[in-house]
Amino acid sequence: MLYLVGLGLGDAKDITVKGLEIVRQCRTVYLEAYTSILSVGKEALEEFYGREVVLADRETVEMDTQRILQEARDADVALLVVGDPFGATTHSDLVLRAVREGVPYRVVHNASIL
């Protein structure tokens, strides 16, 4: 299962309860780190979530989508997004690819300026 989890706009504690539960149970947690700027460091997220977070740059999210989707076929994978997951077309494209390839997905919305 692929989860797109919105982080909200503030600090590590702005994640929803649902989002936090998902993050804690996923095998891999990626932090999308190029469409928006996080106000705290990756380390603050890792400390609050109690687990490792992998930085996902533009190349990872846009060009290495197949690897993420393949991993999501076999295990729960989360992509953390600052604000709401649909604040950038990149994330919509990822969902469309998941649908085309039969990879189940779920979106956890959060606050955004859009």
Rosetta silent file (secondary structure, phi, psi, omega in degrees, C-alpha in Angstrom):
SEQUENCE: MLYLVGLGLGDAKDITVKGLEIVRQCRTVYLEAYTSILSVGKEALEEFYGREVVLADRETVEMDTQRILQEARDADVALLVVGDPFGATTHSDLVLRAVREGVPYRVVHNASIL
SCORE:     score description
SCORE:     0.000 S_00000001
   1 L     0.000  135.692  175.278    0.000    0.000    0.000 S_00000001
   2 E  -101.730  126.484  176.912    1.228    3.477   -0.880 S_00000001
   3 E  -112.522  129.871  169.448    0.323    6.221    1.569 S_00000001
   4 E  -105.325  115.523 -171.729    0.627    9.920    0.751 S_00000001
   5 E  -116.669  118.453  175.769    0.648   11.682    4.110 S_00000001
   6 E   -75.569  138.818 -178.384    0.290   15.437    4.510 S_00000001
   7 L   -99.861   -5.357 -174.426    2.423   16.950    7.253 S_00000001
   8 E    78.726 -165.164 -170.200    0.659   20.295    7.616 S_00000001
   9 L  -113.276   -6.988 -173.767    2.506   23.595    7.679 S_00000001
  10 L  -102.569 -110.985 -176.128    4.243   23.868   11.026 S_00000001
  11 L  -111.553 -167.352 -175.912    6.501   21.458   12.849 S_00000001
  12 H   -59.298  -28.169 -175.811    6.747   17.701   13.340 S_00000001
  13 H   -83.611    1.106  178.776    3.657   17.640   15.583 S_00000001
  14 H   -81.884   -5.794  175.948    1.306   18.978   12.892 S_00000001
  15 L   -63.297  147.470  177.520    0.868   15.516   11.387 S_00000001
  16 L   -73.482  163.234  176.598   -2.616   14.077   11.984 S_00000001
  17 H   -60.516  -43.920  178.646   -3.142   11.186   14.380 S_00000001
  18 H   -59.775  -44.839  179.178   -4.088    9.011   11.398 S_00000001
  19 H   -61.710  -42.357  179.975   -0.932   10.078    9.563 S_00000001
  20 H   -64.372  -41.335  177.662    1.264    9.330   12.567 S_00000001
  21 H   -60.510  -42.084  179.427   -0.239    5.857   12.970 S_00000001
  22 H   -64.834  -47.435 -179.718    0.486    5.130    9.309 S_00000001
  23 H   -56.478  -41.292 -176.630    4.064    6.431    9.525 S_00000001
  24 H   -71.671  -19.439 -178.192    4.775    4.217   12.510 S_00000001
  25 H  -104.674   -6.697 -178.831    3.553    1.057   10.743 S_00000001
  26 L   -77.845  148.874  176.442    5.118    1.512    7.291 S_00000001
  27 L   -70.001  -42.500  179.389    8.204   -0.405    6.235 S_00000001
  28 E  -129.593  138.771  177.347    9.684    2.646    4.485 S_00000001
  29 E  -125.132  117.323  177.609    8.923    6.327    5.038 S_00000001
  30 E  -101.332  144.150  173.084   10.065    8.849    2.432 S_00000001
  31 E  -110.850  110.718  178.433   10.095   12.602    2.968 S_00000001
  32 E   -69.351  118.231 -166.914    9.435   14.450   -0.275 S_00000001
  33 L  -121.322   31.162  178.482   11.950   17.244   -0.030 S_00000001
  34 L  -137.004  -20.673  179.707   11.698   19.409   -3.112 S_00000001
  35 L   -85.289  -13.611  178.929    8.183   20.750   -3.813 S_00000001
  36 L  -154.658  162.856 -177.385    7.978   22.534   -0.466 S_00000001
  37 L  -104.731  127.401  177.821   10.203   23.548    2.428 S_00000001
  38 L   -84.004  136.383 -176.486    9.852   21.866    5.798 S_00000001
  39 L   -79.434   -9.117  176.049   10.201   24.213    8.768 S_00000001
  40 L  -126.911  162.792  179.573   12.020   21.576   10.839 S_00000001
  41 L   -77.962  162.134  176.783   14.817   19.181    9.979 S_00000001
  42 H   -55.328  -35.699 -178.777   14.438   15.533    9.044 S_00000001
  43 H   -62.849  -36.200  177.930   15.973   14.673   12.411 S_00000001
  44 H   -65.261  -38.928  176.681   13.067   16.344   14.257 S_00000001
  45 H   -64.670  -46.400 -179.181   10.622   14.188   12.300 S_00000001
  46 H   -60.551  -40.137  179.512   12.614   11.044   13.045 S_00000001
  47 H   -65.059  -45.540 -178.153   12.723   11.864   16.744 S_00000001
  48 H   -70.993  -39.745 -178.355    8.980   12.525   16.958 S_00000001
  49 H   -79.608  -19.109  179.669    7.967    9.584   14.743 S_00000001
  50 L    73.606   30.616 -178.494   10.413    7.207   16.412 S_00000001
  51 L  -162.958  167.735  179.184   11.798    5.890   13.136 S_00000001
  52 L   -73.024  142.634  174.744   14.044    6.554   10.155 S_00000001
  53 L  -123.584  129.819 -177.787   12.850    8.890    7.408 S_00000001
  54 E   -98.014  124.941  177.117   14.454    8.692    3.947 S_00000001
  55 E   -68.667  131.961  178.174   14.883   11.950    2.025 S_00000001
  56 E  -117.599  106.878  179.483   13.304   11.749   -1.429 S_00000001
  57 L   -82.199 -176.527 -177.268   14.618   14.363   -3.815 S_00000001
  58 H   -56.939  -44.075 -178.965   13.126   15.305   -7.184 S_00000001
  59 H   -61.194  -42.976 -179.945   14.867   12.470   -8.995 S_00000001
  60 H   -61.618  -47.160 -174.597   13.570    9.888   -6.526 S_00000001
  61 H   -75.617  -39.164 -175.355    9.953   11.053   -6.692 S_00000001
  62 H   -93.117  -35.984 -173.973    9.721   11.826  -10.412 S_00000001
  63 H  -102.852  -22.706 -177.510   12.222    9.487  -12.055 S_00000001
  64 L  -110.109   29.821 -178.685   12.400    6.547   -9.655 S_00000001
  65 H   -57.814  -38.205 -177.779    8.658    6.174   -9.214 S_00000001
  66 H   -58.565  -39.328  179.968    8.768    2.540  -10.330 S_00000001
  67 H   -65.135  -42.597  179.243   10.965    1.584   -7.378 S_00000001
  68 H   -63.989  -45.337 -179.384    8.599    3.256   -4.914 S_00000001
  69 H   -66.341  -39.279  177.407    5.543    1.618   -6.496 S_00000001
  70 H   -61.609  -43.277  178.030    7.218   -1.800   -6.598 S_00000001
  71 H   -62.625  -38.262 -178.858    8.048   -1.493   -2.918 S_00000001
  72 H   -71.861  -16.473  174.370    4.428   -0.469   -2.194 S_00000001
  73 H   -69.943  -33.305 -172.682    3.194   -3.662   -3.882 S_00000001
  74 H  -100.006  -20.158 -174.598    4.946   -5.741   -1.241 S_00000001
  75 L  -156.345  168.866  175.947    4.751   -3.566    1.881 S_00000001
  76 L   -76.851  129.112 -179.077    3.339   -0.364    3.327 S_00000001
  77 E  -131.428  134.774  178.614    5.264    2.691    2.107 S_00000001
  78 E  -115.202  140.550  170.475    4.612    6.315    3.069 S_00000001
  79 E  -115.246  112.440 -179.926    5.519    9.470    1.194 S_00000001
  80 E   -85.434  134.243 -176.897    5.430   12.449    3.548 S_00000001
  81 E  -130.155  130.295  176.466    4.502   15.758    1.933 S_00000001
  82 L   -64.089  135.510 -176.995    4.659   19.225    3.505 S_00000001
  83 E    78.676 -133.612  178.831    1.142   20.694    3.596 S_00000001
  84 L  -104.015  144.283 -177.818   -1.413   18.584    1.733 S_00000001
  85 H   -57.679  -27.491 -177.658   -0.353   15.764   -0.617 S_00000001
  86 H   -97.758   25.126  175.251   -2.180   17.289   -3.583 S_00000001
  87 H   -78.559   -9.134  178.492   -0.477   20.677   -3.337 S_00000001
  88 L  -137.635  143.451 -178.563    1.815   19.671   -6.226 S_00000001
  89 H   -64.477  -23.929  177.765    1.051   17.890   -9.501 S_00000001
  90 H   -54.979  -41.087 -176.682    3.944   15.500   -8.843 S_00000001
  91 H   -75.243  -34.462  174.069    1.897   13.755   -6.171 S_00000001
  92 H   -62.364  -41.976  178.572   -1.209   13.546   -8.381 S_00000001
  93 H   -61.846  -40.291  178.551    0.961   11.917  -11.034 S_00000001
  94 H   -62.069  -42.137  177.871    2.220    9.377   -8.501 S_00000001
  95 H   -64.518  -43.549  178.481   -1.363    8.442   -7.589 S_00000001
  96 H   -60.725  -40.655  177.143   -2.320    8.107  -11.276 S_00000001
  97 H   -65.069  -40.433  177.841    0.643    5.794  -11.844 S_00000001
  98 H   -60.750  -43.739  179.215   -0.346    3.726   -8.811 S_00000001
  99 H   -61.559  -48.098 -179.325   -3.883    3.375  -10.195 S_00000001
 100 H   -59.259  -34.032 -175.882   -2.604    2.356  -13.650 S_00000001
 101 L   -97.352    4.638  177.008   -0.337   -0.268  -12.118 S_00000001
 102 L    72.532   24.818  177.903   -2.862   -1.610   -9.631 S_00000001
 103 L   -91.327  120.658  179.416   -0.969   -0.438   -6.550 S_00000001
 104 L   -65.339  146.268 -179.423   -3.376    0.365   -3.718 S_00000001
 105 E  -143.925  161.485  175.971   -3.009    3.835   -2.232 S_00000001
 106 E  -146.077  142.675 -179.663   -4.453    6.048    0.459 S_00000001
 107 E  -114.334  132.992  174.749   -4.192    9.789    0.987 S_00000001
 108 E  -114.419  106.247 -176.167   -4.098   11.471    4.395 S_00000001
 109 L   -75.412  161.139  176.945   -4.872   15.157    3.908 S_00000001
 110 L  -154.885  177.439 -178.157   -3.595   17.987    6.075 S_00000001
 111 L   -63.270  146.424  178.756   -3.554   21.787    6.194 S_00000001
 112 L  -151.126  161.773  176.705   -2.144   23.686    3.238 S_00000001
 113 L   -86.301   -8.484 -179.502   -1.998   27.253    1.981 S_00000001
 114 L   -84.342    0.000    0.000   -3.526   26.199   -1.345 S_00000001
